[in-house]
Amino acid sequence: MENNKLPDEITARVVAAIAKLKKITPETVRLDSTFEELRMDSLDGLDLFFQLEEAFDLTIPDDRARSLRTVRGIVEEIEKMLSGQKSDSSVRT
């Protein structure tokens, strides 16, 4: 088991989570797809972030989650969080 996930693995897991949530094929989810293009509403977004937090064993702060609107943004945020896993991720507002 390794702590550092490869960017391709992160991308694949994020795409798979979105595809499963929206009941679409993974091939239809692109890195530059927006939530709007994927027809994801705020409830879908919440469900997705809960799934990703569990899958990657991390906590995505609400303010960051609200600012993420593309698949690429989610992947990049998870990459940053995993590379700096010891950072303060429990800040509450």
LUMLUMLUM-669123 format. One record per residue: x, y, z of N, C-alpha, C in turn; residue in three letters. Coordinates in steps of 0.02 Angstrom, whole numbers, padded with zeros to 5 digits, always signed. Example, Ala and Ser with C-alpha at 12.3 -4.5 7.8 and 13.67 -1.06 7.14 Angstrom:
# LUMLUMLUM-669123
+00660-00284+00390+00615-00225+00390+00660-00165+00390ALA+00642-00112+00354+00684-00053+00357+00645+00002+00394SER
# end
This chain:
# LUMLUMLUM-669123
+00042-00060+00000+00000+00000+00000+00044+00062+00000MET+00031+00106-00046+00070+00167-00049+00027+00227-00035GLU+00057+00277-00003+00021+00338+00014+00013+00384-00046ASN+00064+00385-00089+00061+00429-00147+00025+00396-00205ASN-00030+00424-00223-00069+00398-00280-00043+00430-00344LYS-00040+00391-00396-00021+00418-00461-00077+00462-00488LEU-00059+00518-00521-00112+00562-00548-00162+00524-00592PRO-00139+00476-00632-00185+00438-00674-00234+00397-00633ASP-00210+00371-00577-00254+00332-00533-00306+00377-00500GLU-00284+00436-00479-00331+00484-00449-00384+00502-00500ILE-00362+00519-00560-00409+00537-00613-00459+00481-00626THR-00434+00420-00632-00478+00363-00646-00529+00353-00590ALA-00508+00362-00528-00554+00352-00472-00606+00408-00468ARG-00586+00469-00483-00633+00525-00483-00684+00516-00540VAL-00659+00499-00600-00704+00488-00657-00752+00431-00643VAL-00727+00377-00614-00770+00319-00598-00824+00339-00548ALA-00806+00379-00498-00855+00400-00448-00910+00443-00479ALA-00890+00489-00523-00939+00532-00557-00984+00489-00602ILE-00954+00445-00640-00993+00402-00685-01044+00360-00647ALA-01022+00332-00591-01067+00290-00551-01124+00333-00522LYS-01106+00391-00496-01155+00435-00465-01208+00457-00516LEU-01186+00476-00576-01232+00501-00627-01258+00446-00674LYS-01237+00385-00662-01259+00327-00703-01245+00340-00777LYS-01182+00359-00791-01159+00370-00859-01095+00331-00869ILE-01074+00323-00931-01012+00286-00943-00952+00330-00928THR-00898+00302-00900-00839+00341-00884-00810+00378-00945PRO-00819+00350-01004-00793+00382-01065-00825+00450-01078GLU-00884+00462-01051-00917+00526-01063-00893+00580-01015THR-00854+00561-00964-00828+00609-00915-00757+00628-00937VAL-00747+00692-00951-00681+00717-00972-00651+00760-00917ARG-00585+00768-00918-00553+00810-00867-00581+00880-00866LEU-00597+00907-00924-00622+00975-00927-00699+00980-00923ASP-00732+00924-00908-00804+00926-00898-00821+00967-00836SER-00872+01008-00842-00896+01046-00785-00954+01009-00752THR-00969+01029-00690-01027+01000-00657-01090+01013-00698PHE-01094+01072-00727-01153+01090-00767-01160+01043-00826GLU-01104+01031-00862-01106+00986-00920-01125+00915-00900GLU-01105+00895-00840-01121+00828-00815-01189+00825-00781LEU-01224+00882-00781-01290+00888-00750-01289+00869-00676ARG-01237+00894-00642-01230+00882-00571-01256+00942-00533MET-01304+00930-00488-01329+00984-00447-01291+00984-00380ASP-01311+01027-00334-01275+01033-00271-01278+00968-00230SER-01333+00933-00233-01339+00870-00196-01291+00818-00226LEU-01287+00815-00293-01239+00770-00325-01168+00787-00303ASP-01154+00852-00300-01087+00874-00278-01071+00851-00208GLY-01120+00858-00163-01109+00835-00094-01097+00760-00093LEU-01138+00722-00128-01129+00649-00131-01060+00631-00158ASP-01039+00666-00211-00975+00652-00241-00918+00666-00192LEU-00920+00723-00158-00866+00739-00111-00864+00691-00052PHE-00922+00669-00028-00923+00619+00025-00889+00554+00001PHE-00906+00533-00060-00876+00472-00088-00801+00480-00095GLN-00779+00536-00121-00707+00547-00132-00669+00553-00067LEU-00699+00585-00017-00666+00589+00049-00655+00519+00077GLU-00704+00477+00070-00698+00409+00094-00647+00369+00053GLU-00650+00375-00013-00607+00337-00057-00533+00356-00047ALA-00520+00420-00035-00450+00442-00029-00429+00455+00043PHE-00474+00442+00091-00461+00450+00162-00435+00521+00177ASP-00475+00571+00157-00457+00640+00171-00520+00680+00182LEU-00511+00742+00205-00567+00788+00216-00558+00848+00170THR-00607+00859+00128-00606+00917+00083-00645+00972+00117ILE-00611+01027+00136-00647+01082+00169-00704+01109+00126PRO-00758+01129+00158-00817+01153+00122-00802+01209+00074ASP-00760+01257+00096-00745+01315+00052-00708+01293-00011ASP-00665+01244-00005-00630+01217-00065-00679+01179-00109ARG-00720+01138-00078-00768+01097-00117-00815+01142-00157ALA-00837+01198-00127-00883+01244-00162-00850+01276-00223ARG-00784+01283-00222-00749+01317-00277-00731+01270-00334SER-00739+01205-00324-00721+01156-00375-00780+01145-00422LEU-00768+01157-00487-00824+01153-00535-00808+01110-00596ARG-00747+01083-00598-00728+01040-00654-00696+00976-00628THR-00696+00925-00669-00664+00862-00650-00590+00875-00637VAL-00558+00914-00680-00486+00930-00672-00474+00964-00604ARG-00517+01011-00586-00510+01046-00522-00512+00997-00463GLY-00557+00950-00466-00562+00899-00412-00499+00858-00409ILE-00476+00833-00467-00416+00791-00470-00356+00830-00442VAL-00348+00893-00464-00291+00933-00442-00294+00946-00367GLU-00354+00958-00341-00361+00970-00269-00344+00908-00229GLU-00367+00850-00251-00351+00787-00217-00276+00774-00219ILE-00244+00786-00277-00172+00777-00283-00135+00821-00233GLU-00156+00886-00228-00125+00932-00180-00134+00907-00109LYS-00195+00886-00093-00209+00864-00025-00170+00801-00007MET-00164+00755-00054-00128+00693-00040-00053+00706-00034LEU-00027+00754-00071+00045+00768-00067+00062+00806-00004SER+00014+00841+00024+00025+00878+00086-00021+00854+00141GLY-00028+00789+00147-00078+00758+00190-00076+00782+00263GLN-00019+00804+00286-00013+00824+00356-00035+00897+00368LYS-00060+00930+00316-00081+00999+00324-00145+01003+00366SER-00160+01063+00389-00219+01072+00431-00282+01069+00388ASP-00318+01014+00393-00378+01005+00353-00442+01005+00395SER-00434+01025+00458-00494+01023+00502-00516+01092+00523SER-00499+01143+00483-00519+01211+00498-00595+01218+00488VAL-00628+01244+00538-00701+01253+00534-00716+01327+00536ARG-00769+01345+00499-00789+01415+00499-00854+01424+00536THR
# end
